[in-house]
Amino acid sequence: MTSDTTQTELVTAETEALRGLITRARVVLWDFDGPICRLFAGHAADKVADDLVEWLEGRGLHGLLTDEERRSLDPHIVLRAVDRRHPGSDLVDELEERLTQEELRATSSAMPTAYADPLIRTWKAVGARLAIATNNSPRVVRTYLASRGLSSCFMPHIYGRTHMLQHLKPDPYCLNRALNAMGSAPGDALMIGDTPSDLLAAVAAGVPFLGYARNEHKEKLLRDAGATTVVASLEQVLALVRATSGCSPNSSGQL
């Protein structure tokens, strides 16, 4: 058997696995930042994390974070670290609001993920029920969806960050909220995410998982975490949704 043959068989097997995920899904749970858009495409997340760290240090709280947390360049890691040490405090509430305001500012320069908009509209049009399960603020999600004319595809099923920060993914809390509100069994749903925490939350909730990886590094992280079906583009997903529903796009790329 040649390496080309082996590669072809692997691609075919993954396509069939993807087709199976799409065919079974009655409810589709989307992570927000990644699969739907790059929220910090023009408003760097690492700068936001640095600003949060500087804000804490300006209040004499340098020792609140470990060196690793300080260098993480991830605002959610900073937020969760503070919450672990001061759960439910005014400090955490103020830090969370500062992050929300940065996320809101980022929506104006967020970059839509290629094929996400038509995929969302198509999946909704063929009868799937859609929800968002994210670690971002629900205010931010609603603002972005409104700017893209996508609000009606998801409302009211947007489940984002609450003041109970211990329930951020990889905890399955937001996925379970979505499933309960929509009356869906976990096996009838599909989670689309781009990070290991999305995968771990889906596994904990019993929901099948589809990984989206816009580059090889993100794909490796997902594969190493145990993801078995990963796509580099949502174009393939859109094509399969159309094929399995028997629909075809019009000249604008919609149904």
C-alpha positions as CSV (number, residue, x, y, z in Angstrom):
1,M,0.0,0.0,0.0
2,T,1.5,3.4,-1.0
3,S,1.6,6.4,1.2
4,D,-0.7,8.2,-1.2
5,T,-3.2,5.4,-0.8
6,T,-3.0,5.5,2.9
7,Q,-3.4,9.3,2.9
8,T,-6.5,9.0,0.6
9,E,-8.0,6.4,2.9
10,L,-7.4,8.6,6.0
11,V,-9.0,11.6,4.3
12,T,-12.0,9.5,3.2
13,A,-12.4,8.1,6.7
14,E,-12.4,11.6,8.3
15,T,-14.9,12.9,5.7
16,E,-17.2,10.0,6.5
17,A,-16.8,10.7,10.2
18,L,-17.6,14.4,9.6
19,R,-20.6,13.4,7.6
20,G,-21.8,11.2,10.4
21,L,-21.5,14.1,12.9
22,I,-23.4,16.4,10.7
23,T,-26.2,13.9,9.9
24,R,-26.9,13.1,13.5
25,A,-26.8,16.7,14.8
26,R,-30.2,18.2,15.7
27,V,-28.6,20.9,17.8
28,V,-25.3,22.6,17.1
29,L,-23.4,24.3,19.9
30,W,-20.8,26.8,18.7
31,D,-17.9,28.2,20.5
32,F,-17.7,31.9,19.6
33,D,-14.1,33.2,19.4
34,G,-12.6,30.9,16.7
35,P,-15.3,29.0,14.9
36,I,-17.5,32.1,14.3
37,C,-14.9,34.9,14.3
38,R,-11.5,35.9,15.4
39,L,-12.6,38.3,18.1
40,F,-9.2,39.8,18.7
41,A,-8.0,39.9,15.1
42,G,-7.5,43.7,15.4
43,H,-7.4,44.1,19.2
44,A,-4.8,41.6,20.4
45,A,-5.8,39.3,23.2
46,D,-2.2,39.2,24.6
47,K,-2.3,43.0,25.0
48,V,-5.6,42.7,26.8
49,A,-4.0,40.1,29.1
50,D,-1.1,42.4,29.7
51,D,-3.4,45.3,30.5
52,L,-5.3,43.2,33.1
53,V,-2.0,42.1,34.7
54,E,-0.8,45.8,34.8
55,W,-4.1,46.8,36.3
56,L,-3.7,44.3,39.1
57,E,-0.1,45.3,39.7
58,G,-1.1,48.9,39.9
59,R,-3.2,48.0,42.9
60,G,-0.3,46.3,44.6
61,L,-1.5,42.8,43.6
62,H,1.6,41.6,41.8
63,G,1.9,38.5,43.9
64,L,-1.7,37.4,43.1
65,L,-0.5,35.7,39.9
66,T,2.2,33.2,39.3
67,D,4.9,33.9,36.8
68,E,3.3,31.4,34.4
69,E,-0.1,33.0,34.7
70,R,1.4,36.4,34.2
71,R,3.1,35.3,31.0
72,S,0.2,33.3,29.7
73,L,-1.0,36.2,27.4
74,D,-4.6,34.8,27.9
75,P,-7.0,37.1,29.6
76,H,-9.2,34.2,30.7
77,I,-6.3,32.6,32.5
78,V,-5.7,35.8,34.3
79,L,-9.4,36.2,35.2
80,R,-9.7,32.6,36.4
81,A,-6.5,32.8,38.5
82,V,-7.8,35.8,40.4
83,D,-11.2,34.2,40.9
84,R,-9.6,31.1,42.4
85,R,-7.8,33.2,45.0
86,H,-10.7,35.7,45.7
87,P,-13.9,33.9,44.5
88,G,-17.0,36.1,44.3
89,S,-15.1,39.3,45.3
90,D,-15.5,42.9,44.1
91,L,-12.0,42.6,42.6
92,V,-13.1,39.7,40.4
93,D,-16.3,41.5,39.4
94,E,-14.3,44.6,38.4
95,L,-11.7,42.5,36.5
96,E,-14.4,40.6,34.6
97,E,-16.1,43.9,33.6
98,R,-12.8,45.3,32.4
99,L,-12.4,42.1,30.2
100,T,-15.9,42.5,28.9
101,Q,-15.3,46.1,27.9
102,E,-12.2,45.0,26.0
103,E,-14.1,42.3,24.3
104,L,-16.8,44.7,23.3
105,R,-14.2,47.1,21.8
106,A,-12.8,44.1,19.9
107,T,-16.1,43.4,18.1
108,S,-15.6,46.4,15.8
109,S,-12.5,44.8,14.3
110,A,-13.4,41.1,14.7
111,M,-12.7,39.0,11.6
112,P,-15.5,36.7,10.6
113,T,-14.3,33.1,10.2
114,A,-14.4,32.1,6.6
115,Y,-17.7,30.3,5.6
116,A,-19.1,30.7,9.2
117,D,-21.9,33.1,8.2
118,P,-23.3,31.0,5.3
119,L,-22.8,27.8,7.3
120,I,-24.8,29.3,10.3
121,R,-27.6,30.5,8.0
122,T,-27.7,27.2,6.0
123,W,-27.7,25.0,9.0
124,K,-30.5,27.0,10.6
125,A,-32.5,27.0,7.3
126,V,-32.4,23.2,7.0
127,G,-33.8,22.8,10.5
128,A,-30.9,22.6,12.9
129,R,-31.2,24.5,16.2
130,L,-28.2,26.6,17.1
131,A,-26.7,27.8,20.3
132,I,-23.5,29.4,21.4
133,A,-21.5,28.1,24.4
134,T,-18.6,30.3,25.1
135,N,-16.2,31.7,27.7
136,N,-16.8,35.2,26.2
137,S,-19.3,37.6,27.6
138,P,-22.8,37.0,26.2
139,R,-23.0,40.8,25.7
140,V,-20.1,40.6,23.3
141,V,-21.7,37.7,21.4
142,R,-25.0,39.5,21.0
143,T,-23.2,42.6,19.8
144,Y,-21.2,40.7,17.2
145,L,-24.1,38.6,15.9
146,A,-26.2,41.8,15.5
147,S,-23.5,43.4,13.4
148,R,-23.5,40.3,11.1
149,G,-27.3,40.0,10.9
150,L,-27.1,36.6,12.6
151,S,-29.0,37.2,15.8
152,S,-32.1,35.4,14.7
153,C,-30.1,32.2,14.0
154,F,-29.2,31.8,17.7
155,M,-31.5,33.8,19.9
156,P,-32.2,33.3,22.7
157,H,-29.7,30.5,23.1
158,I,-26.5,32.3,23.9
159,Y,-24.6,30.9,27.0
160,G,-21.5,32.8,27.9
161,R,-19.4,33.8,30.8
162,T,-21.2,34.4,34.1
163,H,-19.9,35.6,37.4
164,M,-19.4,32.0,38.4
165,L,-16.0,31.8,36.7
166,Q,-15.3,28.3,38.0
167,H,-17.8,27.2,35.3
168,L,-15.8,28.5,32.4
169,K,-14.9,25.7,29.9
170,P,-13.4,23.1,30.2
171,D,-16.3,22.9,32.7
172,P,-19.4,21.8,30.7
173,Y,-21.7,24.2,32.5
174,C,-22.5,26.4,29.5
175,L,-23.0,23.3,27.2
176,N,-25.4,21.8,29.8
177,R,-27.3,25.0,30.1
178,A,-27.8,25.0,26.3
179,L,-28.8,21.4,26.2
180,N,-31.3,21.8,29.1
181,A,-32.8,24.9,27.6
182,M,-33.3,23.4,24.2
183,G,-34.5,20.0,25.5
184,S,-31.8,18.1,23.7
185,A,-30.1,14.9,24.6
186,P,-26.3,15.2,24.4
187,G,-26.0,12.6,21.7
188,D,-28.3,14.6,19.4
189,A,-26.0,17.7,19.6
190,L,-22.7,18.6,18.1
191,M,-20.1,21.0,19.6
192,I,-17.9,23.0,17.3
193,G,-14.8,24.4,19.0
194,D,-11.2,25.3,18.4
195,T,-9.4,24.7,21.7
196,P,-8.7,21.7,24.0
197,S,-11.0,23.3,26.6
198,D,-13.9,23.1,24.1
199,L,-13.2,19.5,23.5
200,L,-12.9,18.7,27.2
201,A,-16.2,20.4,27.9
202,A,-17.9,18.5,25.1
203,V,-16.6,15.2,26.4
204,A,-17.8,16.0,30.0
205,A,-21.2,16.9,28.6
206,G,-21.4,13.8,26.4
207,V,-21.6,15.9,23.2
208,P,-19.9,14.8,20.0
209,F,-17.1,17.2,19.0
210,L,-15.9,18.8,15.8
211,G,-12.7,20.6,15.9
212,Y,-12.0,23.7,13.8
213,A,-8.3,24.6,13.4
214,R,-7.2,27.6,11.4
215,N,-3.6,26.5,11.5
216,E,-1.4,23.5,12.1
217,H,-0.5,24.5,15.6
218,K,-4.2,24.6,16.6
219,E,-4.8,21.3,14.9
220,K,-1.9,19.7,16.9
221,L,-3.3,21.0,20.2
222,L,-6.7,19.6,19.4
223,R,-5.3,16.2,18.1
224,D,-3.1,15.9,21.2
225,A,-6.1,16.5,23.4
226,G,-7.9,13.7,21.7
227,A,-10.0,15.3,18.9
228,T,-10.6,12.8,16.1
229,T,-12.4,15.0,13.6
230,V,-10.8,18.3,12.8
231,V,-11.3,20.6,9.8
232,A,-9.1,23.4,8.6
233,S,-11.9,25.2,6.9
234,L,-15.7,25.4,7.5
235,E,-16.1,25.2,3.7
236,Q,-16.1,21.4,4.0
237,V,-18.7,21.5,6.7
238,L,-20.9,23.8,4.6
239,A,-20.6,21.5,1.6
240,L,-21.7,18.5,3.6
241,V,-24.6,20.3,5.3
242,R,-25.8,21.2,1.8
243,A,-25.3,17.8,0.5
244,T,-27.0,15.9,3.3
245,S,-30.0,18.3,3.2
246,G,-30.3,18.2,-0.5
247,C,-30.0,21.9,-1.0
248,S,-27.7,24.0,-3.2
249,P,-26.4,27.5,-2.9
250,N,-27.6,30.5,-4.9
251,S,-25.3,33.0,-6.5
252,S,-24.7,34.8,-3.2
253,G,-23.5,31.6,-1.5
254,Q,-26.7,31.1,0.6
255,L,-29.4,28.5,0.2
